[in-house]
Amino acid sequence: MLQASSGAVQPAPQFNLPSFNQEAVRHILLGDYGALMEAINRMAILGYCERIAWSNPLPTGRNGEYISVMTRKRTLP
């Protein structure tokens, strides 16, 4: 806070942060580890997403099956 020369306390100036209207979509990949990595790499090469946007593939408990998730957000006009 700022003090005026009269000794009165002045409140700090107020400002508003912009609000962003966003939509989210989650992509879920299920399959063999190699197939998941190939799909993630292909989407990255096409410029759809970054490889690091995907969660680390985790085993699902089914024989040889893995899952990976990626959330993509877009700002609405």
Biopython code that builds the backbone (N, CA, C, O; Angstrom):
import numpy as np
from Bio.PDB.StructureBuilder import StructureBuilder

atoms = [
    (1, "MET", "N", (0.826, -1.173, 0.000)),
    (1, "MET", "CA", (0.000, 0.000, 0.000)),
    (1, "MET", "C", (0.874, 1.241, 0.000)),
    (1, "MET", "O", (2.026, 1.205, 0.434)),
    (2, "LEU", "N", (0.329, 2.315, -0.480)),
    (2, "LEU", "CA", (1.040, 3.583, -0.548)),
    (2, "LEU", "C", (0.528, 4.524, 0.521)),
    (2, "LEU", "O", (-0.658, 4.509, 0.851)),
    (3, "GLN", "N", (1.405, 5.334, 1.058)),
    (3, "GLN", "CA", (0.987, 6.335, 2.025)),
    (3, "GLN", "C", (1.079, 7.714, 1.400)),
    (3, "GLN", "O", (2.085, 8.063, 0.783)),
    (4, "ALA", "N", (0.036, 8.481, 1.563)),
    (4, "ALA", "CA", (0.043, 9.859, 1.080)),
    (4, "ALA", "C", (0.798, 10.718, 2.094)),
    (4, "ALA", "O", (1.040, 10.290, 3.223)),
    (5, "SER", "N", (1.162, 11.915, 1.687)),
    (5, "SER", "CA", (1.918, 12.802, 2.569)),
    (5, "SER", "C", (1.126, 13.172, 3.817)),
    (5, "SER", "O", (1.718, 13.578, 4.817)),
    (6, "SER", "N", (-0.206, 13.042, 3.784)),
    (6, "SER", "CA", (-1.025, 13.368, 4.951)),
    (6, "SER", "C", (-1.015, 12.230, 5.972)),
    (6, "SER", "O", (-1.578, 12.373, 7.057)),
    (7, "GLY", "N", (-0.398, 11.133, 5.648)),
    (7, "GLY", "CA", (-0.335, 10.005, 6.565)),
    (7, "GLY", "C", (-1.466, 9.009, 6.375)),
    (7, "GLY", "O", (-1.469, 7.958, 7.015)),
    (8, "ALA", "N", (-2.435, 9.316, 5.504)),
    (8, "ALA", "CA", (-3.547, 8.397, 5.259)),
    (8, "ALA", "C", (-3.079, 7.249, 4.377)),
    (8, "ALA", "O", (-2.257, 7.444, 3.481)),
    (9, "VAL", "N", (-3.596, 6.065, 4.627)),
    (9, "VAL", "CA", (-3.235, 4.881, 3.848)),
    (9, "VAL", "C", (-4.102, 4.837, 2.595)),
    (9, "VAL", "O", (-5.327, 4.918, 2.677)),
    (10, "GLN", "N", (-3.466, 4.709, 1.447)),
    (10, "GLN", "CA", (-4.164, 4.616, 0.169)),
    (10, "GLN", "C", (-4.197, 3.151, -0.263)),
    (10, "GLN", "O", (-3.179, 2.467, -0.152)),
    (11, "PRO", "N", (-5.330, 2.649, -0.749)),
    (11, "PRO", "CA", (-5.375, 1.249, -1.215)),
    (11, "PRO", "C", (-4.548, 1.087, -2.485)),
    (11, "PRO", "O", (-4.383, 2.026, -3.263)),
    (12, "ALA", "N", (-4.038, -0.117, -2.674)),
    (12, "ALA", "CA", (-3.262, -0.430, -3.882)),
    (12, "ALA", "C", (-4.190, -0.360, -5.096)),
    (12, "ALA", "O", (-5.374, -0.678, -4.990)),
    (13, "PRO", "N", (-3.659, 0.053, -6.242)),
    (13, "PRO", "CA", (-4.511, 0.109, -7.440)),
    (13, "PRO", "C", (-5.019, -1.285, -7.802)),
    (13, "PRO", "O", (-4.292, -2.269, -7.663)),
    (14, "GLN", "N", (-6.254, -1.368, -8.260)),
    (14, "GLN", "CA", (-6.866, -2.632, -8.633)),
    (14, "GLN", "C", (-6.676, -2.885, -10.132)),
    (14, "GLN", "O", (-6.699, -1.953, -10.935)),
    (15, "PHE", "N", (-6.496, -4.116, -10.485)),
    (15, "PHE", "CA", (-6.439, -4.493, -11.895)),
    (15, "PHE", "C", (-7.126, -5.835, -12.056)),
    (15, "PHE", "O", (-7.159, -6.650, -11.133)),
    (16, "ASN", "N", (-7.661, -6.047, -13.215)),
    (16, "ASN", "CA", (-8.371, -7.293, -13.512)),
    (16, "ASN", "C", (-7.548, -8.134, -14.471)),
    (16, "ASN", "O", (-7.042, -7.637, -15.478)),
    (17, "LEU", "N", (-7.421, -9.400, -14.149)),
    (17, "LEU", "CA", (-6.759, -10.330, -15.054)),
    (17, "LEU", "C", (-7.733, -10.722, -16.154)),
    (17, "LEU", "O", (-8.932, -10.842, -15.904)),
    (18, "PRO", "N", (-7.237, -10.921, -17.359)),
    (18, "PRO", "CA", (-8.150, -11.337, -18.431)),
    (18, "PRO", "C", (-8.681, -12.740, -18.157)),
    (18, "PRO", "O", (-7.975, -13.589, -17.614)),
    (19, "SER", "N", (-9.914, -12.965, -18.535)),
    (19, "SER", "CA", (-10.475, -14.308, -18.393)),
    (19, "SER", "C", (-10.413, -14.991, -19.756)),
    (19, "SER", "O", (-10.679, -14.376, -20.789)),
    (20, "PHE", "N", (-10.065, -16.242, -19.737)),
    (20, "PHE", "CA", (-9.932, -17.005, -20.970)),
    (20, "PHE", "C", (-10.999, -18.081, -20.993)),
    (20, "PHE", "O", (-11.093, -18.903, -20.081)),
    (21, "ASN", "N", (-11.796, -18.067, -22.039)),
    (21, "ASN", "CA", (-12.769, -19.134, -22.233)),
    (21, "ASN", "C", (-12.062, -20.236, -22.994)),
    (21, "ASN", "O", (-11.672, -20.060, -24.148)),
    (22, "GLN", "N", (-11.903, -21.367, -22.343)),
    (22, "GLN", "CA", (-11.182, -22.469, -22.967)),
    (22, "GLN", "C", (-12.024, -23.732, -22.989)),
    (22, "GLN", "O", (-12.838, -23.987, -22.101)),
    (23, "GLU", "N", (-11.799, -24.505, -24.028)),
    (23, "GLU", "CA", (-12.352, -25.852, -24.131)),
    (23, "GLU", "C", (-11.181, -26.822, -24.044)),
    (23, "GLU", "O", (-10.068, -26.508, -24.467)),
    (24, "ALA", "N", (-11.438, -27.978, -23.503)),
    (24, "ALA", "CA", (-10.399, -28.996, -23.406)),
    (24, "ALA", "C", (-10.885, -30.283, -24.054)),
    (24, "ALA", "O", (-12.067, -30.622, -23.992)),
    (25, "VAL", "N", (-9.958, -30.984, -24.670)),
    (25, "VAL", "CA", (-10.233, -32.307, -25.212)),
    (25, "VAL", "C", (-9.098, -33.219, -24.757)),
    (25, "VAL", "O", (-7.931, -32.830, -24.788)),
    (26, "ARG", "N", (-9.439, -34.421, -24.340)),
    (26, "ARG", "CA", (-8.434, -35.377, -23.886)),
    (26, "ARG", "C", (-8.345, -36.516, -24.892)),
    (26, "ARG", "O", (-9.347, -37.118, -25.275)),
    (27, "HIS", "N", (-7.133, -36.786, -25.298)),
    (27, "HIS", "CA", (-6.867, -37.908, -26.189)),
    (27, "HIS", "C", (-6.333, -39.043, -25.330)),
    (27, "HIS", "O", (-5.453, -38.841, -24.494)),
    (28, "ILE", "N", (-6.866, -40.222, -25.540)),
    (28, "ILE", "CA", (-6.441, -41.398, -24.786)),
    (28, "ILE", "C", (-5.978, -42.448, -25.789)),
    (28, "ILE", "O", (-6.716, -42.832, -26.697)),
    (29, "LEU", "N", (-4.751, -42.899, -25.609)),
    (29, "LEU", "CA", (-4.222, -43.975, -26.452)),
    (29, "LEU", "C", (-4.126, -45.241, -25.620)),
    (29, "LEU", "O", (-3.614, -45.215, -24.501)),
    (30, "LEU", "N", (-4.609, -46.331, -26.154)),
    (30, "LEU", "CA", (-4.500, -47.658, -25.543)),
    (30, "LEU", "C", (-3.890, -48.592, -26.563)),
    (30, "LEU", "O", (-4.294, -48.601, -27.726)),
    (31, "GLY", "N", (-2.924, -49.373, -26.136)),
    (31, "GLY", "CA", (-2.360, -50.352, -27.053)),
    (31, "GLY", "C", (-0.969, -50.783, -26.640)),
    (31, "GLY", "O", (-0.519, -50.509, -25.528)),
    (32, "ASP", "N", (-0.299, -51.461, -27.552)),
    (32, "ASP", "CA", (1.075, -51.898, -27.309)),
    (32, "ASP", "C", (1.971, -50.684, -27.132)),
    (32, "ASP", "O", (1.713, -49.630, -27.713)),
    (33, "TYR", "N", (3.009, -50.823, -26.344)),
    (33, "TYR", "CA", (3.917, -49.719, -26.061)),
    (33, "TYR", "C", (4.477, -49.127, -27.354)),
    (33, "TYR", "O", (4.492, -47.907, -27.520)),
    (34, "GLY", "N", (4.927, -49.960, -28.250)),
    (34, "GLY", "CA", (5.493, -49.478, -29.510)),
    (34, "GLY", "C", (4.482, -48.719, -30.353)),
    (34, "GLY", "O", (4.815, -47.708, -30.972)),
    (35, "ALA", "N", (3.249, -49.206, -30.377)),
    (35, "ALA", "CA", (2.204, -48.536, -31.144)),
    (35, "ALA", "C", (1.873, -47.167, -30.545)),
    (35, "ALA", "O", (1.658, -46.201, -31.277)),
    (36, "LEU", "N", (1.832, -47.088, -29.217)),
    (36, "LEU", "CA", (1.587, -45.808, -28.562)),
    (36, "LEU", "C", (2.679, -44.805, -28.916)),
    (36, "LEU", "O", (2.390, -43.665, -29.279)),
    (37, "MET", "N", (3.935, -45.235, -28.808)),
    (37, "MET", "CA", (5.045, -44.327, -29.083)),
    (37, "MET", "C", (5.046, -43.894, -30.547)),
    (37, "MET", "O", (5.361, -42.744, -30.851)),
    (38, "GLU", "N", (4.701, -44.790, -31.440)),
    (38, "GLU", "CA", (4.635, -44.444, -32.867)),
    (38, "GLU", "C", (3.537, -43.418, -33.128)),
    (38, "GLU", "O", (3.742, -42.472, -33.888)),
    (39, "ALA", "N", (2.367, -43.597, -32.502)),
    (39, "ALA", "CA", (1.263, -42.652, -32.684)),
    (39, "ALA", "C", (1.616, -41.283, -32.107)),
    (39, "ALA", "O", (1.332, -40.260, -32.730)),
    (40, "ILE", "N", (2.230, -41.254, -30.928)),
    (40, "ILE", "CA", (2.639, -39.989, -30.310)),
    (40, "ILE", "C", (3.661, -39.280, -31.192)),
    (40, "ILE", "O", (3.557, -38.074, -31.418)),
    (41, "ASN", "N", (4.642, -40.017, -31.686)),
    (41, "ASN", "CA", (5.665, -39.430, -32.557)),
    (41, "ASN", "C", (5.063, -38.907, -33.855)),
    (41, "ASN", "O", (5.461, -37.851, -34.347)),
    (42, "ARG", "N", (4.115, -39.636, -34.404)),
    (42, "ARG", "CA", (3.487, -39.207, -35.664)),
    (42, "ARG", "C", (2.708, -37.908, -35.463)),
    (42, "ARG", "O", (2.784, -37.005, -36.296)),
    (43, "MET", "N", (1.963, -37.812, -34.366)),
    (43, "MET", "CA", (1.217, -36.572, -34.095)),
    (43, "MET", "C", (2.159, -35.393, -33.872)),
    (43, "MET", "O", (1.847, -34.264, -34.250)),
    (44, "ALA", "N", (3.305, -35.654, -33.259)),
    (44, "ALA", "CA", (4.296, -34.587, -33.061)),
    (44, "ALA", "C", (4.891, -34.147, -34.393)),
    (44, "ALA", "O", (5.070, -32.951, -34.622)),
    (45, "ILE", "N", (5.194, -35.079, -35.258)),
    (45, "ILE", "CA", (5.753, -34.751, -36.576)),
    (45, "ILE", "C", (4.750, -33.944, -37.393)),
    (45, "ILE", "O", (5.134, -33.033, -38.126)),
    (46, "LEU", "N", (3.466, -34.276, -37.269)),
    (46, "LEU", "CA", (2.423, -33.548, -37.996)),
    (46, "LEU", "C", (2.141, -32.172, -37.395)),
    (46, "LEU", "O", (1.397, -31.382, -37.976)),
    (47, "GLY", "N", (2.730, -31.883, -36.234)),
    (47, "GLY", "CA", (2.551, -30.590, -35.596)),
    (47, "GLY", "C", (1.293, -30.477, -34.758)),
    (47, "GLY", "O", (0.909, -29.373, -34.371)),
    (48, "TYR", "N", (0.644, -31.592, -34.471)),
    (48, "TYR", "CA", (-0.592, -31.558, -33.683)),
    (48, "TYR", "C", (-0.313, -31.336, -32.199)),
    (48, "TYR", "O", (-1.081, -30.656, -31.520)),
    (49, "CYS", "N", (0.780, -31.902, -31.694)),
    (49, "CYS", "CA", (1.104, -31.778, -30.277)),
    (49, "CYS", "C", (2.594, -32.044, -30.076)),
    (49, "CYS", "O", (3.284, -32.530, -30.972)),
    (50, "GLU", "N", (3.061, -31.718, -28.895)),
    (50, "GLU", "CA", (4.436, -32.026, -28.509)),
    (50, "GLU", "C", (4.464, -33.406, -27.852)),
    (50, "GLU", "O", (3.496, -33.827, -27.219)),
    (51, "ARG", "N", (5.571, -34.087, -28.013)),
    (51, "ARG", "CA", (5.699, -35.410, -27.374)),
    (51, "ARG", "C", (5.565, -35.311, -25.856)),
    (51, "ARG", "O", (4.998, -36.193, -25.211)),
    (52, "ILE", "N", (6.095, -34.225, -25.298)),
    (52, "ILE", "CA", (6.080, -34.096, -23.836)),
    (52, "ILE", "C", (4.683, -33.795, -23.286)),
    (52, "ILE", "O", (4.489, -33.815, -22.070)),
    (53, "ALA", "N", (3.709, -33.516, -24.155)),
    (53, "ALA", "CA", (2.341, -33.260, -23.697)),
    (53, "ALA", "C", (1.660, -34.545, -23.221)),
    (53, "ALA", "O", (0.685, -34.493, -22.471)),
    (54, "TRP", "N", (2.172, -35.686, -23.656)),
    (54, "TRP", "CA", (1.585, -36.977, -23.306)),
    (54, "TRP", "C", (2.090, -37.465, -21.956)),
    (54, "TRP", "O", (3.246, -37.242, -21.598)),
    (55, "SER", "N", (1.217, -38.129, -21.214)),
    (55, "SER", "CA", (1.658, -38.772, -19.977)),
    (55, "SER", "C", (2.559, -39.954, -20.335)),
    (55, "SER", "O", (2.494, -40.488, -21.442)),
    (56, "ASN", "N", (3.395, -40.349, -19.386)),
    (56, "ASN", "CA", (4.223, -41.537, -19.607)),
    (56, "ASN", "C", (3.306, -42.741, -19.755)),
    (56, "ASN", "O", (2.375, -42.904, -18.965)),
    (57, "PRO", "N", (3.550, -43.590, -20.752)),
    (57, "PRO", "CA", (2.714, -44.783, -20.909)),
    (57, "PRO", "C", (2.770, -45.657, -19.653)),
    (57, "PRO", "O", (3.845, -45.964, -19.138)),
    (58, "LEU", "N", (1.604, -46.044, -19.182)),
    (58, "LEU", "CA", (1.498, -46.901, -17.996)),
    (58, "LEU", "C", (0.815, -48.202, -18.359)),
    (58, "LEU", "O", (-0.120, -48.205, -19.159)),
    (59, "PRO", "N", (1.263, -49.308, -17.787)),
    (59, "PRO", "CA", (0.590, -50.576, -18.058)),
    (59, "PRO", "C", (-0.831, -50.555, -17.503)),
    (59, "PRO", "O", (-1.073, -50.020, -16.421)),
    (60, "THR", "N", (-1.762, -51.135, -18.242)),
    (60, "THR", "CA", (-3.169, -51.150, -17.819)),
    (60, "THR", "C", (-3.497, -52.362, -16.955)),
    (60, "THR", "O", (-4.552, -52.412, -16.323)),
    (61, "GLY", "N", (-2.613, -53.316, -16.928)),
    (61, "GLY", "CA", (-2.903, -54.562, -16.217)),
    (61, "GLY", "C", (-3.261, -55.684, -17.175)),
    (61, "GLY", "O", (-3.231, -56.859, -16.809)),
    (62, "ARG", "N", (-3.598, -55.320, -18.395)),
    (62, "ARG", "CA", (-3.829, -56.329, -19.429)),
    (62, "ARG", "C", (-2.488, -56.663, -20.054)),
    (62, "ARG", "O", (-1.582, -55.830, -20.067)),
    (63, "ASN", "N", (-2.359, -57.834, -20.553)),
    (63, "ASN", "CA", (-1.098, -58.317, -21.091)),
    (63, "ASN", "C", (-0.581, -57.432, -22.234)),
    (63, "ASN", "O", (-1.163, -57.417, -23.319)),
    (64, "GLY", "N", (0.501, -56.701, -21.993)),
    (64, "GLY", "CA", (1.151, -55.896, -23.028)),
    (64, "GLY", "C", (0.444, -54.608, -23.398)),
    (64, "GLY", "O", (0.849, -53.944, -24.352)),
    (65, "GLU", "N", (-0.610, -54.230, -22.667)),
    (65, "GLU", "CA", (-1.357, -53.020, -23.015)),
    (65, "GLU", "C", (-0.919, -51.849, -22.143)),
    (65, "GLU", "O", (-0.693, -51.996, -20.942)),
    (66, "TYR", "N", (-0.805, -50.678, -22.779)),
    (66, "TYR", "CA", (-0.414, -49.450, -22.104)),
    (66, "TYR", "C", (-1.436, -48.363, -22.396)),
    (66, "TYR", "O", (-2.193, -48.446, -23.363)),
    (67, "ILE", "N", (-1.447, -47.334, -21.538)),
    (67, "ILE", "CA", (-2.314, -46.185, -21.728)),
    (67, "ILE", "C", (-1.503, -44.906, -21.586)),
    (67, "ILE", "O", (-0.594, -44.821, -20.759)),
    (68, "SER", "N", (-1.841, -43.917, -22.398)),
    (68, "SER", "CA", (-1.224, -42.595, -22.325)),
    (68, "SER", "C", (-2.312, -41.565, -22.620)),
    (68, "SER", "O", (-3.181, -41.803, -23.458)),
    (69, "VAL", "N", (-2.266, -40.420, -21.932)),
    (69, "VAL", "CA", (-3.296, -39.392, -22.055)),
    (69, "VAL", "C", (-2.643, -38.051, -22.372)),
    (69, "VAL", "O", (-1.558, -37.738, -21.882)),
    (70, "MET", "N", (-3.333, -37.261, -23.210)),
    (70, "MET", "CA", (-2.876, -35.909, -23.524)),
    (70, "MET", "C", (-4.089, -34.997, -23.512)),
    (70, "MET", "O", (-5.118, -35.329, -24.101)),
    (71, "THR", "N", (-3.982, -33.851, -22.848)),
    (71, "THR", "CA", (-5.051, -32.859, -22.819)),
    (71, "THR", "C", (-4.647, -31.683, -23.683)),
    (71, "THR", "O", (-3.551, -31.138, -23.547)),
    (72, "ARG", "N", (-5.529, -31.308, -24.554)),
    (72, "ARG", "CA", (-5.268, -30.171, -25.443)),
    (72, "ARG", "C", (-6.355, -29.135, -25.183)),
    (72, "ARG", "O", (-7.543, -29.456, -25.165)),
    (73, "LYS", "N", (-5.931, -27.886, -24.980)),
    (73, "LYS", "CA", (-6.878, -26.798, -24.725)),
    (73, "LYS", "C", (-6.834, -25.814, -25.868)),
    (73, "LYS", "O", (-5.809, -25.628, -26.524)),
    (74, "ARG", "N", (-7.989, -25.182, -26.091)),
    (74, "ARG", "CA", (-8.034, -24.122, -27.096)),
    (74, "ARG", "C", (-8.859, -22.983, -26.535)),
    (74, "ARG", "O", (-9.837, -23.201, -25.820)),
    (75, "THR", "N", (-8.460, -21.779, -26.860)),
    (75, "THR", "CA", (-9.163, -20.586, -26.406)),
    (75, "THR", "C", (-10.295, -20.271, -27.357)),
    (75, "THR", "O", (-10.111, -20.254, -28.574)),
    (76, "LEU", "N", (-11.447, -20.027, -26.810)),
    (76, "LEU", "CA", (-12.623, -19.689, -27.618)),
    (76, "LEU", "C", (-12.578, -18.208, -27.965)),
    (76, "LEU", "O", (-12.110, -17.393, -27.171)),
    (77, "PRO", "N", (-13.061, -17.864, -29.146)),
    (77, "PRO", "CA", (-13.073, -16.448, -29.537)),
    (77, "PRO", "C", (-14.036, -15.630, -28.694)),
    (77, "PRO", "O", (-14.163, -14.423, -28.897)),
]
sb = StructureBuilder()
sb.init_structure("model")
sb.init_model(0)
sb.init_chain("A")
sb.init_seg("    ")
for serial, (resi, resn, name, xyz) in enumerate(atoms, 1):
    if name == "N":
        sb.init_residue(resn, " ", resi, " ")
    sb.init_atom(name, np.array(xyz, "f"), 0.0, 1.0, " ", f" {name:<3s}", serial, name[0])
structure = sb.get_structure()
